Amino acid sequence: MTLVASARRAGALLAGLVLAVALGGCSTGSGTTVRAAQFPWSAAKLTNAILAEVVAAHPELGVDRIKTIQVGPATAWAGAQRGDVDMLSEVAMPNQEKLAAKAEERIGLVHETYGEAGQGWFVPTYALEPGQPLAGLRSVTQLNDYADALGGRLVDSDPSFITTEQNAKRLAGYGLRLEQITSSEAAQLAELRRAYERREPILVYLYHPHWVFEEFELTQLEEPTPYSPDCFETGNGACAMPAYAAWTASSKELAGASPRFQELLTRFELPLGDIEVMLKAVDVDNEDVEEVARRYVADHPDLVRQWVGP
């Protein structure tokens, strides 16, 4: 699993993991060792690697290094609640809102790294052209008219994702005669690639940021009803999916030990398009995450100066 979609996981990963042992204590000497939980998708790895590059080049931030361990959201926030974690990056909102609320006495959201990352149902743009099987399709409400062309399927991702549960409610809420196909994200993307190479129609759930938008031309179907929090909780699910946003979070202890680094986090933002370019380098071109982060920091000195501040 490589991508931001993993933020939609409903359950804990390795619920019995003791993060204090894996991460070690927060230490201060010439600077602080930041104990960072790292979610198991590439955007989270990139974010932590970029921050590690910046602190290595700027000792005035008061951080010696960022020490990471890969864990799922539920486990990470449980560690944060215990005081075993100093920082989380790539916090998926609103998906992790309830987890964050449980740990708010020790750790809090700092700043949005990027926002307005759309998610929903996509089709290949070529299939919408005149004379093609999906010509005239614009909205999710039209999908019953194109069910045969789509093989009667919505190709979804991992069944453990929160969004998979939401998509099931959306299919029922819109009254769509489509079967929800779930497996793994790797299998989902392989099917998308096969359809694209054959120029066949396909309906697939996707989200930003994702390398797939760097490789394929896709069109998101329109939604007649905007997202509202109660749509999936108490409503029938016939609404748009919420826009995804990624945040950083830091502990009160870290803010006191390294105030300059805390200030950096209040200014730390990444353009969505830049993330998708980096994700393609990591997930498609198989480049090393640290090398991609190092190159990005070197190529964007003005942005780094903005983060570091005066």
MARFIMAR-789257 format. One record per residue: residue in one letter; x, y, z of N, C-alpha, C in turn. Coordinates in steps of 0.001 Angstrom, whole numbers, plus 500000, padded with zeros to 6 digits. Each point is the difference from the previous one (the first is absolute). Layout:
! MARFIMAR-789257
AXYZXYZXYZ;...
END
This chain:
! MARFIMAR-789257
M500852498810500000499148501190500000500881501231500000;T499792500900499080500968501072499857499421501385500142;L498687500140500012499462501324499753499083500494501097;V499551501252499763499202500676501025498729499257500310;A499500499161499137498761499287500269500059499197501257;S501177499563500380500109499232501232499494500781501190;A499911501346499884499464500810501083498553499684500264;R499358499285499071498597499668500186499803498707500773;R501078499427500512499862498742500716499094500165501219;A499113499038500214499064500113501106500561499458501311;G500885499052499956500459499370501232501436500287500326;A500426499568501166501388500209500437500908499003499310;L501241500412499779501043499106499529500920499707501182;L500221498697500267500896499601501088499603500668501316;A498763499783500398499450500744501129500812499818501272;G500711498913500121500755499790501233501394500566499970;L500392500673498915501355500536499886500259501057501055;V501137499910500653500383501007500987500963500961499331;L499509501190499655500811500951499256501144500543500836;A499842500017501310501080500537500830501278499198499826;V499870498688499851501159499152499822500594500203498625;A499148500074498982500472500094498627500620501342499697;L499455501055500581500440501338499659501037500560500956;G499996499545501210500932500560500983499462501292500566;G500653500498501034499529501209500654500386501254499262;C499258501094500226500329501307499443501203500542500762;S501063500327499290501219500398500684500416501390499589;T500648500670500873500543501305499699501472500007500338;G500803500525499082501423500182500205500298501293499282;S500749499899498917500126501181499151498683500270499305;G499178498989499909498690500149499374499124498843500403;T498796499938499460499008499001500364499954498891498967;T499822498778500440499655498902499103498482499931499936;V499459500258498836498552500008499820499531498585499691;R499136499472500846499442498664499797498753500147499127;A500130499584498740498924500227499027499360498693499574;A498695499908500161499268498882499417499920500213498498;Q500172498924499254499971500103498537498947499053499449;F498966500566499409498940499185499428500521499251498769;P499468498813499723500579499149498957499526500322498591;W500155501246499594499756500353498595501032501035499584;S500230500106498722501172500727499507499975501483500304;A498845500636499984499947501429500296500472500272501424;A499677499097500935500466500167501385501509499829500088;K500528499020499288501448499792499994500721501198499390;L499447500539498929500608501163499364499996501208500931;T498876500218500669499900501149500900501040499917501109;N500126498843500634500990499853501060501419500123499471;A500240499468498801501341500085499413500358501444499662;I499041500771499527500253501416499704500306500759501287;L499220499764501042500262500663501280501366499599500557;A500377498735499822501314499547500482501127500699499261;E499834500206498697501012500707499215500147501444500484;V498881500633500291500024501404500417500672500146501361;V499650499143500966500589500157501338501495499663499977;A500414499089499107501421499663499909500820501191499515;A499392500831499143500708501156499444499844501260500848;H499107499950500999499720501203500800500022499653501488;P501187499897500587500109499662501430499344501033500903;E499811501226499484499363501033500812498560499650500355;L499429498995499319498638499567500316499940499222501310;G501151499573500508500036499319501287499617498540499957;V500137499372498815499671498585499860501222499277499450;D500461498955500703501115499196499526499590499096498848;R498851499352500169499528499088498961498533499677500214;I499403499444498952498631499502500068500070498482499895;K499583499334501064500053498547500067498601499440499771;T499848499161498978498670499561499609499800498507500216;I498726499635500164499583498608499966498686499953499239;Q499872499006499133498796499878499176498894499299500779;V498879500682500168498841499455500708498732500523499348;G498899499340500252498707500458499518499465501134500848;P498979500695499497499465501166500707499532499720501424;A499237498926500213499463499744501338501121499758501008;T501000499229499590501126499722500881500809501258500268;A500195500809498956500773501236500149499339500957500980;W498703500174499875499313500933500892499915499457501427;A499927498677500139500044499418501351501346500297500642;G501086499903499228501317500355500513500095501463500350;A499405500836499161500002501436500286499239500300501284;Q498911499289500223499197500210501197500769499608501263;R500870498989499859500818499578501135501208500902500215;G500318500818499024501191500828500090501226499367499392;D499835498954499184501118499298499385500379500569498637;V499207500906499476500214500566498666500053501515500107;D500986500603499328500136501458500001499335500662498804;M499951499292498869499518500627498773499312498984499101;L498967500458499318499377499248498921499903500929498800;S500375499491498845499793500749498772499024499229499120;E499452500687499012499044499373499076498777499469500758;V499570500753501003498789499631500740498792500239499094;A499268498958499708498874500076499071498778500577500709;M499527501113499489498786500611500540498971500112498873;P498712499742500320499422499788501330500082498555500502;N500643499106499255499974498574500333500516499696501406;Q501064500712500429500616499702501303499531500958501104;E498929500695499749499530501010500951499702499404501372;K499322498862500039499644499382501283501235499495500735;L500970499455499261501240499533500621500767501163500614;A500053501123499258500722501174500487499344500566501258;A498685499968500043499283500561501141500339499258501294;K500244498694499915500309499221501195501372500345500581;A500889500547499147501371500287500447500255501489500191;E498955500819499960500198501439499951500634500585501258;E499962499291501127500635500525501211501519499986499877;R500548499097499186501451499888499863500529500520498672;I499214499888498956500484500330498662498869500639499207;G500338500971499165498965500710499267500386500259498562;L498996500209499179500237500356498602500670501367499936;V500955500135499092500766501241499886499606500780498758;H500144499393498837499776500744498762499665499034498868;E499238500490499042499625499207498833501141500002498990;T500542498829499708501067499888498999499447500225498603;Y498862499446499728499255500286498765498544499645500244;G499129500600499200498578499748500160499299499949498662;E498678499899500063499167499948498799500465498916499042;A500422498871500551500396498855499181498751499169499723;G499538500063498781498737499364499660500085498481499969;Q498883499365500275499880498558499857498606499693499497;G499867498881499318498702499640499447500136498955498927;W499091500008499054499957498989498951500490500598498692;F500914499284499349500667500488498802499832499016498847;V500032500562498780500009499189498784501110500529499092;P500533499147499101500989500512499045499374501044499086;T500698501089499797499457501098499200499700499565498578;Y500801499085499440499758499570498619498635499350499845;A499493499343501065498725499296499906498808500950499940;L500221501294500280498933501005499975499897500711498661;E500934499761499114500021500698498713498825499565499137;P499565500848499054498884499628499106500266498672499300;G498976499163500001500125498697499377500562498922500908;Q500484500388501187500551499037500935498910499494500960;P500245498885500707498936499364500802499390500874501085;L500761500974500536499485500825501096499673501416499554;A499878500222498705499677501345499496498705500500500632;G500038501222500526498830500591500642499956499818501503;L500857499146500543500036499781501451500693501170500682;R499341500573500970500570501119500746499878499820501513;S498879499401500425499677499956501424499856498561500489;V500235499806501300499805498678500603498549499553499887;T499074500941499896498584499647499917499631499372498660;Q500878500097499005499731499419498681500527498578499854;L500647499484501012500762498768499836499144498786499633;N498743499949500408499166498866499608499846499924498486;D500032501146499332499874500020498539501248499453499317;Y501104499938500739501267499543499422500504498726500678;A499134499351500765500412498830500774500526498882499104;D499330499756498875500439498923499108501381500302499425;A500220501255499593501300500375499435501110499826501024;L499667500167501280500990499882501074500094498588500565;G499310499074499364500023498628500498499281499844501325;G499164501003500344499239499939501248500848500076501241;R501174500704499921500937499959501126500545501377500360;L500207500208501287500848501058500541501241499314500544;V501156500306499441501248499383500450500541500825501159;D499872499470501204500373500705501217501339499455500501;S500398500446501180501313499642500528499867498984501124;D500848500124500992500089499055501103498704499997500820;P499439498825500320498745499958500760500106500551501412;S501226500184500527500150500524501355499992501526500049;F500023500666498847500020501461499997498641500556500403;I500016501102500719498759500680500353499245500406498745;T500725500406498968499347500443498763499272498854499301;T500458498766500182499299498859499399498613499868500615;E499931500210501298498709499996500696499118501147499509;Q500602501166499798499246501149499493499477499742498584;N500844499382499169499572499730498627498838499014499945;A499976499043500912498871499072500065498712500754500314;K500091500961500911498829500815500336499603500893498832;R500991500494499269499697500862498848499289499218498891;L500444498794499744499335499181498983498534499763500361;A499761499667501274498626499762500449499194501291500000;G500617501092500481499292501274500085499586500544498651;Y500844499822498996499669500459498645499157498981499225;G499783498821500591499211498969499336500664499465498747;L501314499808500051500751499595498815500105498482499891;R499832499497498794500076498567499736501437499636499609;L500908500234500921501407499713499780500531499157501151;E500813499011499666500639499183501022501291500665500442;Q500202500067501307501221500577500560501067498917500068;I501080500173499218501084499028499945501142500507500870;T500350499251501034501093500394500889501037498886500045;S501250500406500150501079499025500193501138500726500688;S501042500305499260501087500830500507500155501185499072;E500659501050500476500205501146499134500895499636498817;A500973499113500222500869499576498910499192499302498903;A499064499141500396499157499316499020499081500980499291;Q499469500949500751499135501027499418500732500802498929;L501211500421500308500758500819499058500469499187498802;A500273498713500206500361499132498879498827499873499032;E498793499910500542498816499917499147499777501307499244;L500228501120500668499892501284499330501006500101498855;R501223499548500241501028500064498961499622499138498797;R499481498800500267499589499130498895498898500642499168;A499007500588500694498909500657499278500522501166499182;Y500910500756500579500536501169499314500797499577498760;E500796498954500112500798499540498862499118499488498861;R498838499445500361499068499481498993498966501044499590;R500073501178500646499036501084499750498572499525500229;E499816499289501101498686499516500385499429500888501112;P498674500049500147499406500775501101500189499291501329;I500162500775501057500110499462501354499615501101500975;L499343499624501089499650500931501075500804499612501222;V500742500946500559500915499674501085499985501093501060;Y500082499581501260500159500962501091501474500399500091;L500259501334500058501361500513500151499974501270500833;Y501169500496500316500142501154500873501292500729499661;H500050501247500342501242500794499941500568500087501419;P501334500064500141501022499904498960500311498554499644;H500266499770498745500234498651499498500806500111498718;W500974499097499829500804500004498785499192499708498759;V498846499361500170499225499563498848499603501174499108;F499842501189500588499597501168499211501162500583499202;E501212499588500327501163500373499201500147499095498782;E499427498810500085500177499015498932498795499882499080;F498792500140500539498783499803499220499141501262500013;E499269500207498913499048501108499941498634499470500423;L499528500480501136498765499502500597499059501164500294;T498715499710499989498985501017500282499157499553501187;Q499853500887500986499163499687501152498557500320499676;L499103499095500339498582500227499764499446501026500982;E499082500801499515499397501053500817499087499394501068;E499849500747501091499154499577501121498888501025500193;P498727499572500010498902500971500140499851500560501404;T500464499240500995499815500410501396501354500097500678;P500327501159500566501299500131500680500068499141501255;Y501231499767500441500216499212501204499497500730501235;S499438499264500929499678500497501331500328498884500983;P500459500341501208500442498964500945498955498941500305;D498724500373500009498978499016500358499585499116498829;C500518500286498800499604499232498814500300498521500167;F501174499674500525500384498602500157499704499467501398;E499803500901500971499726499566501373498536499622500176;T499117500909499613498567499768500195499199500113498715;G500617500518498927499300500168498738500076498759499133;N499557500142498746499953498835499104501251499846499152;G500975500911500140501250499887499265499987500583498608;A498890500604499590499909500572498653500578501414499995;C501319500082500109500672501295500020501439499826499542;A500653501126499767501414499972499636500835499514501178;M501190499528499698500945499625501045500725501253500475;P500447500030501248500645501216500502501349500225499333;A500333501272499791501339500321499512501014499614501069;Y501094499443499555501040499504500899500991501120500302;A500443500078501235501043500948500396501015499274500868;A501263500385499866501067499412500814500544501058500948;W500172499636501265500472500915501036501238499424500680;T500751500890500614501009499573500966499408500138501397;A500516499203500918499610500086501407501257499865500840;S500060500720501120501171499909500876499571500049501456;S500854499437500854499699499936501425500358501323500683;K499406500210501143500321501189500796501446499943500469;E500494498792500260501379499827500428500968500444498900;L499712499616498764500859500386498881499972501504499793;A498831500595500099499891501449499829500850500743501019;G500069499472501221500814500651501021501483499755499817;A500366498792499541501407499657499847500629500636498765;S499225500124498913500530500524498734499014500992499388;P499908501202500580499014500976499510500236500421498557;R501267500038499559500264500389498610499466498945499020;F500130498740500366499452498943499154498471500053500000;Q499436500288501154498549500153500087499536501128499088;E500743501093499955499650501105499113500081499575498543;L501002499184499671500087499483498635498732499231499636;L499526499166500916498804499216499711498783500890499737;T499969501182500610498870500910499756500051500599498601;R501151499878499319500150500550498643500199498918498940;F500035498761500420500350498907499092498822499647499100;E500150500280498713498977499684499002500676499446498757;L499316499097499312500497499415498758498922500103498928;P500360500494498803499015500042498905499568498587499608;L498720499830499788499449498685499686500634499418498730;G500181500834498990500601499529498762501414499493500193;D500770500672500863501368499564500280500008498620500648;I499044499759500893499929498706500679499731498889498991;E499101500252499057499663498961499032501189499693499082;V500788501013499663501213499758499216500970499128500795;M500176500311501283500894499204500840499475498580500198;L498689499852500135499421498670500163500253499129498774;K499927500592498821500307499230498785501458499546500021;A500899500885500431501413499636500068500215498813500945;V499277499996501117500171498947501004499251498729499616;D498716500138499646499138498831499842500036499380498610;V500341500780498995500046499475498632501437499811499534;D500836501018500234501387499935499537500931499341501006;N499451499645501173500749499251501033501247500729500495;E499921501322500082501104500768500575499930499951501525;D501140500142500634500080499996501449499303501234500586;V499188499787501023499239501099500599500927501111500487;E501073499624500685500914501013500533500661500800498885;E500327499343498893500626500705498882499016500966499343;V498757499584499855498974500885499436499800501214500903;A499959499781501310499853501100500957501203500930499950;R501186499422499937501238500802499938500012500890498760;R499592499436498881499973500773498759498953501116500069;Y498861499707500602498953501017500101500456501176500855;V500624499708501131500492501062500879501060500838499279;A500899499342499286501054500719499276499432500870498887;D498921499540499372499420500726498861499033501101500409;H499672500098501292499011500989500451500529500795501191;P501112500721499818500582500748501126499089501099500523;D499247500646499113499101501068500459498908499448500909;L499466498837499642498964499373500817500569499596501356;V501213499457500001500645499604501261500227501219500882;R500463501096499410500193501229500798498695500488500609;Q498919499815499258498682500387500522499620499129501193;W500303498713499935499710499120501143500842500340501204;V501306500184499776500930500208501105499758501336500679;G499675501010499190499716501318500566501255500768500326;P499837501203500549501141500875500296500873499455501129;
END
